[in-house]
Amino acid sequence: MLLDTGWVRLALSLSLLWTAAGVNLFGVALYARLMVPLMFLTFVLGAVVIVAGFSFDHADFAAALLARDGRVMPAADASPGAWPFFSAAAVLFASFIGFDSIAQAGGEAKNPGRNLPLAIGLAVGSVGLFYMLFTAAVYHAVPWEYIANEAQRRDVTAPGLLGYLLPPFWTAIIISAAAVALAKDLPAMLLAVSRLMFAWAGDGIFPRAIASVHPVFRTPHIAIAASGGMATVGILGSHLAGDFFLGVDILVSSMLVNFLLIAISVLTLPRRNPVLARSVTVMRNLRVRTTVAALGVIVLAGFLAVHTWKDLTAPAEAWYFRSTPVWAIVMSIGSLIYWREVRRLRRGGVDLHARFRTLPAQ
């Protein structure tokens, strides 16, 4: 297929990335007009996988595999145990990237105290149900033994698996659904990262130029461009490494650490900033909130340990083909920038404790 060609995939990835950057540059009005239809289109096209998966069973797949490739289904092995389950669960944590976007774009939301928790609840319910139906449909049609064996040799996808059972037209529909799902994530990711950088710069802990606003579109154009530039480096790195999942693993490490720090912040907020803690509108009961945050710390720390151990012990041709060292280098660079800006603020007589104790007006 054309998409298996390296330069085609690279060019398509970069084109989609900078198109998403352009959407963010033109503002949230265009963003909403584009993202809402794409969201519904993703559900509609993804429903094809659900219907197709539940329309076939393992016997149908075994017959199709034999007819097309002359291969027989692998024999069922013993249960793989708990380790692969936890390892896969850590990687699947990347699915929660949208919750980062919701939180970091809160300053541009109307009535965020009500609407952000509502959005998160709707996302957990609707998207979680969709994911479970999608996964159940794939495994209803394709035996897990085959998927496990193939995953050891190559990247497996729903279109590739169900392509044995469906005509080319419907396989193309499923591929289109995957493309739409990935494309609609890009504007949201750039929105989240650019707004986070913009807020850092506004607080003075990141270079001041990042806080610039476009005179016409009133969007943080430099932050958007910088976010797109960093994403470009990530795409190029994954392309040169020949491993798309290198970028996914870096994302997973970042998100696990991010959410772990958020859970720790929830635990320490009543002591560090009692006034802000009393203004929390979700889980107002302190005991309930503390219990949930403590469970979050335990689960997230466990996932992070499993994910890091798997990465460091997996075979790799060189250290830079592991996600953990690359993530650590990027974090070190960001930390150096942060400490440089903090030192500059302190030399200027800024009371950092007072500055960060009160949330900005937006």
Sequence and secondary structure as in RCSB ss.txt:
>XXXX:A:sequence
MLLDTGWVRLALSLSLLWTAAGVNLFGVALYARLMVPLMFLTFVLGAVVIVAGFSFDHADFAAALLARDGRVMPA
ADASPGAWPFFSAAAVLFASFIGFDSIAQAGGEAKNPGRNLPLAIGLAVGSVGLFYMLFTAAVYHAVPWEYIANE
AQRRDVTAPGLLGYLLPPFWTAIIISAAAVALAKDLPAMLLAVSRLMFAWAGDGIFPRAIASVHPVFRTPHIAIA
ASGGMATVGILGSHLAGDFFLGVDILVSSMLVNFLLIAISVLTLPRRNPVLARSVTVMRNLRVRTTVAALGVIVL
AGFLAVHTWKDLTAPAEAWYFRSTPVWAIVMSIGSLIYWREVRRLRRGGVDLHARFRTLPAQ
>XXXX:A:secstr
 GGGSHHHHHHHHHHHHHHHHHHHHH HHHHHHHHHHHHHHHHHHHHHHHHHHHH  HHHHHHHHHHHH      
      HHHHHHHHHHHGGGGHHHHHHHHTGGGSSSHHHHHHHHHHHHHHHHHHHHHHHHHHHHHHS HHHHHHH
HTTS   HHHHHTTTS HHHHHHHHHHHHHHHHHHHHHHHHHHHHHHHHHHHHTSS GGGG   TTT S HHHHH
HHHHHHHHHHHHHHHHT HHHHHHHHHHHHHHHHHHHHHHHHHHHHH HHHHHT  SS  HHHHHHHHHHHHHHH
HHHHHHHHHHHHHS  SSGGGSHHHHHHHHHHHHHHHHHHHHHHHHHTT  HHHHHHS    
